[in-house]
């Protein structure tokens, strides 16, 4: 997936907005990061990556 860096930037911006304006606490962010880290080590990671790739391709095509 060649849009991984922009996708990470967008998700990071969403987390920052949630932290700044929606009352997201620091420990919420830490839990989400740990969840993503451990989820990436599971057997579900390739399917999640494929699903995200399909979604990004469907959104980016006219």
C-alpha positions in Angstrom: 0.0 0.0 0.0 1.7 3.1 -1.2 -0.4 5.6 0.9 0.7 4.3 4.3 2.6 7.4 5.3 -0.2 9.9 4.4 -2.7 7.6 6.1 -0.6 7.5 9.3 -0.4 11.4 9.1 -4.2 11.6 8.8 -4.8 9.2 11.6 -2.2 11.1 13.8 -4.1 14.3 13.0 -7.4 12.8 14.1 -5.8 11.6 17.3 -4.4 15.1 18.0 -7.8 16.7 17.3 -9.5 14.2 19.6 -6.9 14.8 22.3 -7.0 18.6 21.9 -10.7 19.2 21.5 -12.6 16.1 22.5 -11.1 15.4 25.9 -9.0 12.3 25.0 -6.6 11.6 27.8 -3.0 10.6 27.5 -3.6 7.2 28.8 -6.4 6.7 26.2 -3.8 7.4 23.5 -1.3 5.0 25.1 -4.0 2.2 25.2 -4.8 2.8 21.6 -1.2 2.7 20.6 -0.6 -0.5 22.5 -3.7 -2.1 21.0 -2.5 -1.2 17.5 1.0 -2.5 18.2 -0.2 -5.8 19.5 -2.9 -6.1 16.8 -0.2 -5.8 14.2 1.5 -8.9 15.6 -1.6 -11.1 15.2 -2.7 -13.2 12.3 -5.5 -10.6 11.6 -2.9 -8.0 10.5 -2.7 -9.0 6.8 -6.5 -9.0 6.5 -6.7 -5.6 8.1 -4.0 -4.2 5.8 -5.8 -5.7 2.8 -9.2 -4.2 3.9 -7.6 -0.7 4.5 -5.9 -1.0 1.1 -9.2 -1.8 -0.6 -11.0 1.1 1.2 -8.2 3.6 0.3 -8.3 2.5 -3.3 -12.1 2.8 -3.5 -12.0 6.3 -2.0 -9.2 7.5 -4.2 -10.7 6.4 -7.5 -13.1 8.8 -9.2 
